[in-house]
Amino acid sequence: MALNNTYEARLVQQETAVGAGVQILLLALLGSAIGMGPAGWLTGLAFAVASWALLSLALHRSRLRSFGPANRVTLGRATLVGGVTALVADSFQDSPPVTLFVGLTAVALILDGVDGKVARRTGTSTALGARFDMEVDAFLILVLSVYVSMSQGPWVLLIGAMRYGFVAAARVWPWLNTPLPPSTARKTVAALQGVLLLVAASGLLPHLANAGVSALALGLLVWSFGRDVLWLWRTHRATRVAPAVVEPMPRRELVTS
């Protein structure tokens, strides 16, 4: 049994190595297609190594016996996000082809709705898979906000940084780590961030309209985070200021003379 578990763990770890290899292959294809510079190459390679190391560590701690089809979809999406990251880093020297940039990002966003469905249909939903999916989403939003900020100003970076700011704040105020109730509005706002930022990054609209799209994304995100933080604060206060239990008065016994 121990040998079997070790073999399964090695197979799971091999899948992350394959993902890193595919990431490097994608960088090679992008490099040959657009003549990507050193900034894009170094950033893309750093993303491949970091994602491989972090995912391998998480898999080792979770001791999953199978990587699962849903995680494979998420790993493929992470590979596309690595390509987008390399293009954005390269754009500081030369703007990437719009069609290529929009295409990679659009496929990554579309696959965001696939891995969850695959996990539910195959019965392979795990806490690690959900966390993996969320981290890929958050990083893509951060990369897109960096790209859009180059044309619209640093205020757009608030969109990508908000989730990481929330995580940092939770280390100071642990009550922010309280599990939130399911919310369709939260999921909708999160899904819209990538779509709105991609519209703003594509340059298809006039500059003022693109700024409006980015402002809409930021406004929705502030509303969503603000609502959740308010709920967490009220829940935290309710647990701290719980009503004291009133003990019943001792009943007097009848004294007969």
Protein Blocks (a to p, Z undefined) as FASTA:
>chain_A
ZZmmmmmmmmmmmmmmmmmmmmmmmmmmmmmmnopafklmmmmmmmmmmmmmmmmmmmmm
nopabebjmlmmmmmmmmmmmmmmmmmmmmmmoccdfklmmmmmmmmmmmmmmmmmmmmm
nopacfklmmmmmmmmmmmmmmmmmmmmmmnojklmmmmmmmmmmmmmmmmmmmlmpccd
ddfklmmmmmmmmmmmmmmmnomacfklmmmmmmmmmmmmmmmmmmmmmmmmmmmmmmmm
gccddddddddddddZZ
